[in-house]
Amino acid sequence: MEQLKSFEKLVEQIKKLPGVGTKSAERMAYSIIEWNEDEILNFVNAIKNAKERIHKCPICGIFTENDKCEVCSSSTRDNTKLMVVCTQKDALAFEQTETFNGLYHVLGGVLSIQKGISYEQLSIDSLIQRIQTGSIKEVILATEPTIEGETTAQFIAKLLEKYDISISRLGYGLPMGGHLDYADSLTLSKSLEGRTKIK
């Protein structure tokens, strides 16, 4: 049967999405091909609008459509507590538990020699600036419970030692090798309650 080059290109683009393999990408591509012109246009416009309107909050790195995110704009948040997370999804996971009322700082990943992610590629400098200029009294290191996440937490803890703040790490109710956005609300709540003090 003839190979459809435009179909193959569509599949390759869909496969760039996380967790999408060839078979899933092919099913999605066939579905898209069946859409009418209005559905295609709506889909393309939704992607374009999201890309144009959504940006990182200049303070914490959480995605927003406003000048600042909802958390940083709030006057009811506890601005003495700062939770350091790897990704936007991690912050969202904690927000859904409704147990943390402090601020967030999104690193944008973890230190990883294998993936070539170094200090400069993470928002660690802006984290230090927030500590220096803000009213933060406690930093909660909520990086992933993986080797890279632990390395990142220890690296940041070392950098923050000289500041007059409390530094804690999430409790190990979370499994090593797991990901925060897959954990249920109870597990996240318990890990927050059982965080361990570093300094």
C-alpha positions as CSV (number, residue, x, y, z in Angstrom):
1,M,0.0,0.0,0.0
2,E,1.2,3.5,-0.8
3,Q,3.0,5.4,2.0
4,L,1.2,8.7,2.6
5,K,4.0,11.2,3.3
6,S,1.8,13.9,4.7
7,F,0.3,11.3,7.1
8,E,3.7,10.2,8.2
9,K,4.7,13.8,8.9
10,L,1.6,14.3,11.0
11,V,2.3,11.2,13.0
12,E,5.9,12.3,13.6
13,Q,4.7,15.6,14.9
14,I,2.1,14.0,17.2
15,K,4.8,11.6,18.5
16,K,6.7,14.6,19.9
17,L,4.1,14.8,22.7
18,P,5.1,13.1,25.9
19,G,4.0,9.5,26.3
20,V,2.7,9.2,22.7
21,G,4.1,6.2,20.8
22,T,3.7,5.4,17.1
23,K,0.4,3.4,17.4
24,S,-1.3,6.1,19.5
25,A,0.1,8.8,17.2
26,E,-1.4,7.0,14.2
27,R,-4.8,6.7,15.8
28,M,-4.8,10.4,16.6
29,A,-3.6,11.3,13.1
30,Y,-6.5,9.2,11.5
31,S,-8.9,11.0,13.8
32,I,-7.6,14.4,12.9
33,I,-7.9,13.5,9.2
34,E,-11.6,12.8,9.7
35,W,-12.3,16.2,11.2
36,N,-14.1,18.8,9.1
37,E,-12.5,22.2,8.3
38,D,-14.0,24.0,11.2
39,E,-12.7,21.4,13.7
40,I,-9.2,21.6,12.2
41,L,-9.3,25.4,12.4
42,N,-10.5,25.4,16.0
43,F,-7.7,22.9,16.9
44,V,-5.0,25.0,15.2
45,N,-6.3,28.2,16.7
46,A,-6.4,26.7,20.2
47,I,-2.7,25.7,19.9
48,K,-1.7,29.1,18.5
49,N,-3.7,31.0,21.2
50,A,-2.2,28.9,24.0
51,K,1.3,29.5,22.7
52,E,0.7,33.3,22.3
53,R,-1.1,33.9,25.6
54,I,0.5,31.6,28.1
55,H,3.9,32.5,29.6
56,K,5.8,31.9,32.7
57,C,5.2,34.1,35.7
58,P,8.2,36.4,36.0
59,I,8.4,35.7,39.8
60,C,7.8,32.0,40.2
61,G,7.7,30.4,36.8
62,I,4.1,29.1,37.0
63,F,2.3,29.3,33.7
64,T,-0.2,32.2,33.4
65,E,-2.0,34.4,31.0
66,N,-1.7,37.5,33.2
67,D,1.3,39.7,34.2
68,K,1.7,37.5,37.3
69,C,0.3,34.1,38.2
70,E,-2.7,33.7,40.6
71,V,-0.4,32.6,43.4
72,C,2.0,35.5,43.3
73,S,-0.9,38.0,42.9
74,S,-2.8,36.7,45.9
75,S,-2.8,38.7,49.1
76,T,-3.9,35.7,51.2
77,R,-1.0,33.4,50.6
78,D,1.6,32.9,53.3
79,N,4.7,34.7,51.8
80,T,7.0,33.3,54.5
81,K,6.9,29.7,53.0
82,L,8.3,28.9,49.6
83,M,8.0,25.5,47.9
84,V,10.6,24.7,45.3
85,V,9.2,22.3,42.6
86,C,10.6,21.0,39.4
87,T,7.7,21.7,37.1
88,Q,4.4,23.5,36.7
89,K,2.6,20.1,37.1
90,D,4.1,19.6,40.5
91,A,2.8,23.0,41.8
92,L,-0.6,22.1,40.4
93,A,-0.6,18.8,42.2
94,F,0.0,20.5,45.5
95,E,-2.6,23.1,44.8
96,Q,-5.2,20.4,44.3
97,T,-4.5,19.0,47.8
98,E,-5.5,22.4,49.2
99,T,-3.0,21.9,52.1
100,F,-0.3,24.4,51.1
101,N,-1.0,28.1,51.2
102,G,2.5,29.4,50.6
103,L,4.3,30.4,47.4
104,Y,6.0,28.4,44.7
105,H,9.2,28.5,42.7
106,V,9.4,26.3,39.5
107,L,13.0,25.2,38.7
108,G,12.1,24.0,35.2
109,G,13.7,20.5,35.7
110,V,16.4,18.9,37.8
111,L,20.2,18.7,37.5
112,S,21.1,15.9,35.2
113,I,24.5,15.0,33.8
114,Q,23.0,12.4,31.5
115,K,20.5,14.9,30.0
116,G,23.0,17.8,30.0
117,I,20.9,19.9,32.4
118,S,23.2,22.1,34.5
119,Y,22.8,24.9,37.1
120,E,22.5,27.6,34.4
121,Q,19.5,25.9,32.8
122,L,17.4,25.9,35.9
123,S,15.9,29.0,37.7
124,I,18.2,28.7,40.7
125,D,19.6,32.2,40.4
126,S,16.1,33.7,40.6
127,L,15.3,31.5,43.6
128,I,18.3,32.9,45.4
129,Q,17.2,36.5,44.5
130,R,13.8,35.8,46.0
131,I,15.4,34.6,49.2
132,Q,17.6,37.7,49.3
133,T,14.9,40.2,48.7
134,G,11.7,38.6,50.1
135,S,10.2,37.8,53.5
136,I,10.7,34.0,53.1
137,K,11.4,32.1,56.3
138,E,11.1,28.5,55.1
139,V,12.1,26.8,51.9
140,I,10.5,23.4,51.2
141,L,12.5,21.5,48.6
142,A,9.8,19.5,46.8
143,T,11.9,18.1,44.0
144,E,11.2,14.6,42.6
145,P,12.1,11.6,44.8
146,T,14.7,10.4,42.2
147,I,18.5,10.5,42.3
148,E,18.5,13.6,40.1
149,G,15.8,15.2,42.3
150,E,17.7,14.4,45.5
151,T,20.9,15.8,44.0
152,T,19.1,19.0,43.0
153,A,17.6,19.4,46.5
154,Q,21.0,18.9,48.2
155,F,22.7,21.3,45.8
156,I,20.1,24.0,46.5
157,A,20.2,23.3,50.2
158,K,24.0,23.9,50.2
159,L,23.5,27.2,48.3
160,L,20.9,28.4,50.8
161,E,22.8,27.4,54.0
162,K,24.2,30.9,54.5
163,Y,20.7,32.5,54.7
164,D,18.7,32.8,57.9
165,I,15.9,30.5,56.8
166,S,14.6,27.1,57.6
167,I,15.2,24.5,54.8
168,S,13.1,21.3,54.7
169,R,12.6,18.4,52.3
170,L,9.4,16.5,51.5
171,G,8.8,13.5,53.7
172,Y,9.4,10.1,52.0
173,G,5.8,9.1,51.8
174,L,6.6,9.4,48.1
175,P,8.3,6.4,46.4
176,M,11.8,6.8,45.1
177,G,11.7,6.9,41.3
178,G,8.2,8.3,41.3
179,H,6.8,11.5,40.0
180,L,4.8,14.1,42.0
181,D,2.1,14.6,39.4
182,Y,1.2,10.8,39.6
183,A,0.8,10.8,43.4
184,D,-2.6,11.0,45.0
185,S,-3.7,13.9,47.2
186,L,-3.4,12.0,50.4
187,T,0.2,10.9,49.6
188,L,1.2,14.4,48.7
189,S,-0.4,15.8,51.9
190,K,1.3,13.3,54.1
191,S,4.7,13.9,52.4
192,L,4.2,17.6,53.0
193,E,3.4,17.1,56.7
194,G,6.3,14.7,57.2
195,R,8.9,16.9,55.5
196,T,12.4,16.6,57.0
197,K,14.4,19.5,58.2
198,I,17.8,20.1,56.4
199,K,18.8,23.3,58.3
